[in-house]
């Protein structure tokens, strides 16, 4: 099992810990990879945040445009949303 560490620790705890998936970052091309239920999703940054990942966290304002515009708290219904987006 992958080591669960920051960033996105709370999200990783669900994807890796509960669903036995994988979530990892490739630094040289700034991409996140999520493997869940046999499906692999590649998430690229828009330069300010990873929309598909960051929007699983509660926003600090109505129109977040940067990774630090989110609280370190997952949205309500996050597990269903994870399965919808990545599973």
DSSP file (Angstrom, degrees, kcal/mol; ACC not computed):
  #  RESIDUE AA STRUCTURE BP1 BP2  ACC     N-H-->O    O-->H-N    N-H-->O    O-->H-N    TCO  KAPPA ALPHA  PHI   PSI    X-CA   Y-CA   Z-CA
    1    1 A X              0   0    0      0, 0.0    21,-0.1     0, 0.0     3,-0.1   0.000 360.0 360.0 360.0 142.3    0.0    0.0    0.0
    2    2 A X        -     0   0    0     19,-0.3     2,-0.3     1,-0.1    22,-0.0  -0.347 360.0-103.0 -66.2 147.9    1.2    3.5   -0.8
    3    3 A X        -     0   0    0      1,-0.1     2,-0.8    -2,-0.0    -1,-0.1  -0.564  32.9-131.5 -69.9 132.8    2.3    5.7    2.1
    4    4 A X        +     0   0    0     -2,-0.3     2,-0.3    -3,-0.1     5,-0.1  -0.800  48.4 141.7 -91.8 112.8   -0.4    8.2    3.0
    5    5 A X        -     0   0    0     -2,-0.8     7,-0.1     2,-0.2     2,-0.1  -0.870  40.2 -43.0-142.2 171.6    1.2   11.6    3.3
    6    6 A X  S    S+     0   0    0     -2,-0.3     2,-0.1     2,-0.1    -1,-0.0  -0.422  89.3  63.3 -72.4 156.6    0.6   15.2    2.4
    7    7 A X  S    S+     0   0    0     -2,-0.1    -2,-0.2     0, 0.0     5,-0.1   0.621 126.6   2.7 -79.7 169.7   -0.5   16.8    0.2
    8    8 A X  S  > S+     0   0    0     -2,-0.1     4,-2.7     3,-0.1     5,-0.2   0.818  80.7 157.4  63.3  33.7   -4.1   15.8   -0.2
    9    9 A X  H  >  +     0   0    0      1,-0.2     4,-2.5     2,-0.2     5,-0.2   0.901  68.6  51.1 -58.0 -44.9   -3.7   13.4    2.8
   10   10 A X  H  > S+     0   0    0      1,-0.2     4,-0.9     2,-0.2    -1,-0.2   0.889 113.1  45.9 -63.3 -38.3   -7.5   13.4    3.6
   11   11 A X  H >> S+     0   0    0      1,-0.2     4,-2.5     2,-0.2     3,-0.6   0.909 111.8  51.6 -69.1 -42.7   -8.3   12.5    0.0
   12   12 A X  H 3X>S+     0   0    0     -4,-2.7     4,-3.0     1,-0.2     5,-1.2   0.868 100.7  62.7 -62.0 -36.9   -5.6    9.8   -0.1
   13   13 A X  I 3<>S+     0   0    0     -4,-2.5     5,-1.1    -5,-0.2    -1,-0.2   0.847 111.2  38.7 -58.8 -32.7   -6.9    8.3    3.1
   14   14 A X  I <X>S+     0   0    0     -4,-0.9     5,-2.2    -3,-0.6     4,-0.6   0.937 121.3  41.3 -80.6 -51.3  -10.1    7.5    1.2
   15   15 A X  I  <5S+     0   0    0     -4,-2.5     6,-3.1     3,-0.2    -2,-0.2   0.938 131.6  23.8 -64.9 -48.1   -8.7    6.5   -2.2
   16   16 A X  I  X5S+     0   0    0     -4,-3.0     4,-0.7     4,-0.2    -3,-0.2   0.932 130.6  38.6 -84.1 -50.5   -5.8    4.5   -0.8
   17   17 A X  I  4<S+     0   0    0     -5,-1.2    -3,-0.2     2,-0.1    -2,-0.1   0.944 128.4  24.9 -70.7 -50.6   -6.9    3.5    2.6
   18   18 A X  I  <<S+     0   0    0     -5,-1.1    -3,-0.2    -4,-0.6    -4,-0.1   0.917 133.4  31.1 -84.0 -45.8  -10.6    2.7    2.1
   19   19 A X  T  4<S-     0   0    0     -5,-2.2    18,-0.3    -6,-0.1    -3,-0.2   0.446  96.1-127.9 -97.6  -0.5  -10.8    1.9   -1.6
   20   20 A X     <  +     0   0    0     -4,-0.7    -4,-0.2    -6,-0.2    -3,-0.1   0.811  63.6 134.7  58.5  32.5   -7.4    0.3   -2.0
   21   21 A X        -     0   0    0     -6,-3.1     2,-0.3    -7,-0.2   -19,-0.3  -0.118  52.6-111.3 -91.5-165.2   -6.6    2.6   -5.0
   22   22 A X  E     +A   35   0A   0     13,-2.4    13,-2.6   -21,-0.1     2,-0.3  -0.972  25.4 179.3-132.1 148.7   -3.5    4.6   -5.8
   23   23 A X  E     +A   34   0A   0     -2,-0.3     2,-0.3    11,-0.2    11,-0.2  -0.911  18.5 153.5-148.8 119.6   -2.8    8.3   -5.8
   24   24 A X  E     -A   33   0A   0      9,-2.2     9,-3.0    -2,-0.3     2,-0.4  -0.979  33.2-129.5-149.0 159.3    0.5    9.7   -6.7
   25   25 A X  E     -A   32   0A   0     -2,-0.3     2,-0.7     7,-0.2     7,-0.2  -0.885   7.0-152.0-112.4 137.7    2.2   12.8   -8.1
   26   26 A X  E >>> -A   31   0A   0      5,-3.2     5,-1.7    -2,-0.4     3,-0.6  -0.936  11.9-165.0-109.0 110.0    4.8   12.9  -10.9
   27   27 A X  G >45S+     0   0    0     -2,-0.7     3,-0.5     1,-0.2    -1,-0.1   0.830  76.6  64.4 -68.3 -36.5    6.9   16.0  -10.2
   28   28 A X  G 345S+     0   0    0      1,-0.3    -1,-0.2     2,-0.1    -2,-0.0   0.799 120.3  22.4 -66.6 -26.5    8.7   16.4  -13.5
   29   29 A X  G <45S-     0   0    0     -3,-0.6    -1,-0.3     2,-0.1    -2,-0.2   0.284 104.8-121.1-120.6  10.7    5.5   17.0  -15.5
   30   30 A X  T <<5 +     0   0    0     -4,-0.6    15,-1.0    -3,-0.5     2,-0.4   0.909  61.8 141.1  55.9  51.6    3.3   18.2  -12.6
   31   31 A X  E   < -AB  26  44A   0     -5,-1.7    -5,-3.2    13,-0.2     2,-0.4  -0.948  42.4-146.8-125.1 145.8    0.6   15.6  -12.9
   32   32 A X  E     -AB  25  43A   0     11,-2.6    11,-3.1    -2,-0.4     2,-0.4  -0.864  13.1-156.4-104.2 145.1   -1.4   13.6  -10.4
   33   33 A X  E     -AB  24  42A   0     -9,-3.0    -9,-2.2    -2,-0.4     2,-0.5  -0.986   7.7-172.3-124.1 130.8   -2.5   10.0  -11.1
   34   34 A X  E     -AB  23  41A   0      7,-2.5     7,-3.0    -2,-0.4     2,-0.5  -0.989   1.7-170.6-124.2 125.3   -5.4    8.3   -9.5
   35   35 A X  E     +AB  22  40A   0    -13,-2.6   -13,-2.4    -2,-0.5     2,-0.4  -0.971  19.1 157.5-116.8 120.1   -6.1    4.6  -10.0
   36   36 A X  E >   - B   0  39A   0      3,-2.6     3,-1.9    -2,-0.5   -16,-0.1  -0.981  63.9  -9.2-148.6 127.7   -9.4    3.4   -8.7
   37   37 A X  T 3  S-     0   0    0     -2,-0.4     3,-0.1   -18,-0.3    -1,-0.1   0.850 128.9 -51.9  53.9  39.2  -11.5    0.4   -9.6
   38   38 A X  T 3  S+     0   0    0      1,-0.2     2,-0.4     0, 0.0    -1,-0.3   0.489 115.3 114.1  80.4   2.5   -9.4   -0.4  -12.6
   39   39 A X  E <   -B   36   0A   0     -3,-1.9    -3,-2.6    47,-0.2     2,-0.5  -0.897  51.8-154.3-110.1 136.2   -9.6    3.1  -14.0
   40   40 A X  E     -B   35   0A   0     -2,-0.4     2,-0.4    -5,-0.2    -5,-0.2  -0.942   9.9-169.7-111.6 126.2   -6.6    5.5  -14.2
   41   41 A X  E     -B   34   0A   0     -7,-3.0    -7,-2.5    -2,-0.5     2,-0.5  -0.954   8.6-154.3-117.0 132.4   -7.2    9.2  -14.3
   42   42 A X  E     -B   33   0A   0     -2,-0.4     2,-0.5    -9,-0.2    -9,-0.2  -0.919  10.8-164.5-105.9 128.1   -4.5   11.8  -15.1
   43   43 A X  E     -B   32   0A   0    -11,-3.1   -11,-2.6    -2,-0.5     2,-0.3  -0.959   2.8-165.3-120.0 122.5   -5.0   15.2  -13.6
   44   44 A X  E     -B   31   0A   0     -2,-0.5     7,-0.3   -13,-0.2     8,-0.2  -0.777  20.8-116.5-106.1 149.6   -3.0   18.2  -14.8
   45   45 A X        -     0   0    0    -15,-1.0     5,-0.2    -2,-0.3    -1,-0.0  -0.520   4.4-145.9 -79.0 148.1   -2.6   21.6  -13.1
   46   46 A X        -     0   0    0      3,-2.1    -1,-0.1    -2,-0.2     4,-0.1   0.299  63.1 -91.1 -90.1   8.2   -3.9   24.7  -14.8
   47   47 A X  S    S+     0   0    0      2,-0.2     3,-0.1     0, 0.0    -2,-0.1   0.076 123.1  47.6 104.3 -21.9   -0.9   26.4  -13.2
   48   48 A X  S    S-     0   0    0      1,-0.4    19,-2.0    18,-0.1     2,-0.3   0.646 119.9 -12.6-120.3 -30.3   -2.7   27.4  -10.0
   49   49 A X        -     0   0    0     17,-0.2    -3,-2.1    18,-0.1     2,-0.9  -0.986  60.6-104.4-164.2 168.7   -4.5   24.3   -8.9
   50   50 A X    >>  -     0   0    0     -2,-0.3     4,-3.5    -5,-0.2     3,-1.3  -0.847  36.0-163.9-101.8  94.9   -5.6   20.7   -9.8
   51   51 A X  H 3> S+     0   0    0     -2,-0.9     4,-2.0    -7,-0.3    -1,-0.2   0.855  82.6  51.6 -53.2 -47.8   -9.3   21.4  -10.3
   52   52 A X  H 34 S+     0   0    0     -8,-0.2    -1,-0.3     1,-0.2    33,-0.1   0.760 122.7  32.3 -65.1 -24.1  -10.5   17.8  -10.2
   53   53 A X  H X4 S+     0   0    0     -3,-1.3     3,-2.0     2,-0.1    -2,-0.2   0.874 117.0  50.7 -95.7 -51.8   -8.7   17.3   -6.9
   54   54 A X  H >< S+     0   0    0     -4,-3.5     3,-2.0     1,-0.3    -3,-0.2   0.830 101.0  63.8 -61.3 -33.2   -8.9   20.6   -5.2
   55   55 A X  T 3< S+     0   0    0     -4,-2.0    -1,-0.3    -5,-0.4     4,-0.1   0.496  87.1  72.2 -73.8   0.3  -12.6   21.0   -5.7
   56   56 A X  T <  S+     0   0    0     -3,-2.0    19,-2.6    -5,-0.1     2,-0.3   0.506  91.7  73.1 -84.1  -6.0  -13.1   18.0   -3.4
   57   57 A X  E <  S-C   74   0B   0     -3,-2.0    17,-0.3    17,-0.3     2,-0.2  -0.769 101.4 -93.6-103.9 153.3  -12.1   20.3   -0.6
   58   58 A X  E     -     0   0B   0     15,-3.3    13,-3.3    -2,-0.3    15,-0.2  -0.465  43.5-124.2 -69.3 130.9  -14.4   23.0    0.8
   59   59 A X  E     -C   70   0B   0     11,-0.2    11,-0.3    -2,-0.2    -1,-0.1  -0.429   5.4-147.1 -76.8 150.0  -13.7   26.4   -0.8
   60   60 A X  S    S+     0   0    0      9,-3.5     2,-0.3    -2,-0.1    10,-0.2   0.676  87.3  20.3 -85.1 -20.6  -12.8   29.5    1.1
   61   61 A X  S >  S-     0   0    0      8,-0.6     3,-0.6     1,-0.0    -1,-0.1  -0.924  89.1-102.2-142.5 166.4  -14.7   31.7   -1.3
   62   62 A X  T 3  S+     0   0    0     -2,-0.3     2,-0.2     1,-0.3    -3,-0.1   0.736 114.6  36.1 -65.8 -22.9  -17.4   31.2   -4.0
   63   63 A X  T 3  S-     0   0    0      6,-0.0    -1,-0.3     0, 0.0     2,-0.1  -0.575  77.5-172.0-131.8  70.7  -15.0   31.3   -6.9
   64   64 A X    <   +     0   0    0     -3,-0.6     3,-0.1    -2,-0.2    -5,-0.0  -0.387  14.6 168.0 -68.2 138.7  -11.7   29.6   -6.0
   65   65 A X        +     0   0    0      1,-0.1     2,-0.3    -2,-0.1    -1,-0.1   0.297  60.3  49.4-130.2   4.8   -8.9   29.9   -8.6
   66   66 A X  S >  S-     0   0    0      1,-0.1     3,-2.2   -16,-0.0   -17,-0.2  -0.982  84.0-111.9-146.8 152.5   -5.8   28.7   -6.6
   67   67 A X  G >  S+     0   0    0    -19,-2.0     3,-0.9    -2,-0.3   -18,-0.1   0.806 115.0  58.8 -57.6 -31.0   -5.0   25.7   -4.4
   68   68 A X  G 3  S+     0   0    0      1,-0.2    -1,-0.3    -3,-0.0   -19,-0.1   0.350  84.7  80.7 -85.0  10.5   -4.8   27.9   -1.3
   69   69 A X  G <  S+     0   0    0     -3,-2.2    -9,-3.5     2,-0.1    -8,-0.6   0.186  84.2  79.3 -92.3  14.9   -8.4   29.0   -1.8
   70   70 A X  E <  S-C   59   0B   0     -3,-0.9   -11,-0.2   -11,-0.3     2,-0.1  -0.950  77.3-127.1-125.6 143.6   -9.6   25.7   -0.2
   71   71 A X  E     -     0   0B   0    -13,-3.3     2,-1.1    -2,-0.4   -13,-0.1  -0.410  32.6-109.4 -75.8 161.6   -9.8   24.6    3.4
   72   72 A X  E    S+     0   0B   0    -15,-0.1     2,-0.4    -2,-0.1    -1,-0.1  -0.315  90.9 101.4 -86.3  51.4   -8.2   21.3    4.4
   73   73 A X  E    S-     0   0B   0     -2,-1.1   -15,-3.3   -15,-0.2    -2,-0.2  -0.995  72.8-123.8-140.1 128.1  -11.7   19.9    4.8
   74   74 A X  E     -C   57   0B   0     -2,-0.4   -17,-0.3   -17,-0.3     3,-0.1  -0.363  31.6-105.0 -73.9 151.1  -13.4   17.6    2.3
   75   75 A X    >   -     0   0    0    -19,-2.6     3,-1.1     1,-0.1     2,-0.1  -0.245  44.3 -87.9 -67.8 159.7  -16.8   18.5    0.9
   76   76 A X  T 3  S+     0   0    0      1,-0.2    -1,-0.1     2,-0.1     0, 0.0  -0.459 116.1  21.4 -65.1 141.9  -20.0   16.7    2.0
   77   77 A X  T 3> S+     0   0    0     -2,-0.1     4,-1.9    -3,-0.1     3,-0.3   0.741  79.2 149.6  72.5  23.5  -20.6   13.6    0.0
   78   78 A X  H <>  +     0   0    0     -3,-1.1     4,-2.8     1,-0.2     5,-0.2   0.840  63.6  57.9 -62.3 -35.5  -16.9   13.4   -1.0
   79   79 A X  H  > S+     0   0    0      1,-0.2     4,-2.0     2,-0.2    -1,-0.2   0.918 107.9  46.3 -65.0 -41.6  -16.9    9.6   -1.2
   80   80 A X  H  > S+     0   0    0     -3,-0.3     4,-2.2     1,-0.2    -1,-0.2   0.904 113.6  50.1 -62.5 -40.9  -19.7    9.5   -3.8
   81   81 A X  H  X S+     0   0    0     -4,-1.9     4,-2.7     2,-0.2     5,-0.3   0.882 107.4  53.6 -66.8 -38.4  -17.9   12.3   -5.7
   82   82 A X  H  X>S+     0   0    0     -4,-2.8     4,-3.0     1,-0.2     5,-0.6   0.941 111.0  46.0 -59.7 -48.2  -14.6   10.4   -5.7
   83   83 A X  H  X5S+     0   0    0     -4,-2.0     4,-1.4     3,-0.2    -2,-0.2   0.883 113.4  50.0 -63.8 -38.4  -16.3    7.3   -7.2
   84   84 A X  H  <5S+     0   0    0     -4,-2.2    -2,-0.2    -5,-0.2    -1,-0.2   0.915 119.2  36.1 -65.9 -43.4  -18.1    9.5   -9.8
   85   85 A X  H  <5S+     0   0    0     -4,-2.7    -2,-0.2    -5,-0.1    -3,-0.2   0.883 136.8  12.9 -77.3 -39.8  -14.9   11.3  -10.9
   86   86 A X  H  <5       0   0    0     -4,-3.0   -50,-0.4    -5,-0.3    -3,-0.2   0.566 360.0 360.0-120.4 -11.9  -12.3    8.6  -10.6
   87   87 A X     <<       0   0    0     -4,-1.4    -3,-0.2    -5,-0.6    -4,-0.1   0.441 360.0 360.0-105.1 360.0  -13.9    5.2  -10.2
